[in-house]
């Protein structure tokens, strides 16, 4: 099975949902998460703080530079995500549609790159 990222996008400046609407969305997402687990598609998921809470780290010329705020200057930011197992893109798109209905936001679907089996895996030294 392939793994896919289902990324939930938030749009700055859109009116915030009411507390009641947020609680309903949380309930629907919990149900969706339980369905993913029951179907064997669940890998990991998480919601994120607003992009304004982000810190960008750059290693340049032997120095580390940090800046406040999101990396991209845009109104759309990653608000949360699921990592799921799916047999193919169509199955991942179906999961994304259900996730979008649960969270009430747009969901982008991206497959993870497959690591070629020929790549040697280095052993991690034990301390």
N, C-alpha and C positions, 0 to 999 in steps of 0.2 A: 504494500500500500504506500502511496505517496503522502507526504505531509503538505498541508496548505496553510498559509496565513490568511485568516479572515480578519481584515483590519476595519475597525469602525471609525468613521470620520466624523468629526465635530466641526461645525462652521461658526467661527467667531461672529458676534454681532446678531446672531439669530436669537429671538426671545427665548429665555430659559423656561423649561417646563415647570409647571407648578409642583409643589411637594407631592401632591396626590398623583400626578402624572409620573413623577420620578419613581415613587413607590410601586406603581403598577408596572413600570418598565423593569424595575429590579425583580419583581415577582416573575414576569414573563422570561427574563433572562435566566433566572434560577431554574425555571421549568425547562427551558431550552438546554441549559447545561446538564441537567439530569437526563434529558433525552440523549444528548451526545454520549454521556457515560454509558447509558444502557445499550446504545448501538455500537459501542466500541470505537467511536470516532474521537472521543475526548483525548487530548494530549495535555493542554494547558490553556489557561485564559487569564486575562487581567484587565482591569480598568485603570486608566491613567489620570493623574492630576492634570489640570489645564496646562497648555503649552507654555504659558507665562511662568510656570514653575520650573521649566527646563533649564539645564546648564549644558552648554556645548563645550566639549574638550577637544583641543587640537594639539597634536604633537608636531612641532615644526622646528627644524634646525636645532634639535637637541633641547628645545624648550617646550614646556606645556603651557598653553594659553587657554584660559577658560573665559567664557562670556555668558551673561544671563540671557534667558529667553530661548525661543525655539531656533533651530538651525535654519529652517526655511522661513522666509518672509512671505507668508501667505495667510489667508483667512481660514483655510481648512487645515486641521491638525488631526493627528491620530489620537483618538479618545479611549480606545481599548482594543482588545484583540482576542481571537481564539486561534490556537494552533490545533489543527484537526488531522486525522487520518481519513483519507477518502480513496476509493478505488480509481477514480479518474476525475477530470475537470468537471464533468457534468454532475457527479455526485457532490463535489465541493461547492458548485454553484447552487445546488439544492440546499445544502447546509447554510450557505450564505444568505439565501432568501429567507430561510427560517430564522436565522440570526438577526437579519434586518427587521423582520416583523416583530421580533421580541424586543429589540433595543430601540426601535423607532428611528434608526439612522442608516445612512448608506454604508455598505460593507464591500470593501475591495478584496478580491481573491487573488492570491499570488502563490504559485507553487515554490517550494523550497528546492534549491539545487540539489541534485543527487551527487553524492561523493563517489567517484569511480572506485570500483572494488580494487583496482590495481594500485591505488595510492597506499603506500605503506603507512600504517598507524604507528607512531612513535609511542613507546611506553613512557608513562609519566613516572619520573623517579619518586620513590617513596622516601620520606624523611624519617 
